[in-house]
Amino acid sequence: MTSPISDLERQVRATFPDVAVQRLRMKVAERADAIDLRKGDRLITVLWTDREGLSVTEIDDDGVFDDEVGYVVRSVDEALQVLAFLLGAAVATDLHGVDDPARKAA
């Protein structure tokens, strides 16, 4: 099986131009491949393995414990949907103030 990370990397760069993308080279690329995505202080890693598919993990730089995989998906399209959700959440939580009624309720 071949890694879909190259395709995901191209689509992330086209879809999210304000996100920094770094390719992580693995020793055995036929079995594992990964990219890091950074937007502001948010870091997301997407790891592909031939056994598990695509694993999307939001990394907590301040965390004491190892970060757990948040989402496991099979396709690049599914990974893009998860990334859109996570990166969209980054924008929503970075807003200042709570003037919006929906934010007050939360």
Secondary structure, DSSP 4 states (H G I P E B T S, - for coil): ---SHHHHHHHHHHH-TTSEEEEE--SSTTTEEEEEEEETTEEEEEEEETTTEEEEEEE-TT-SSPPPP-EEESSHHHHHHHHHHHHHHHHHHT--S--SHHHHH-
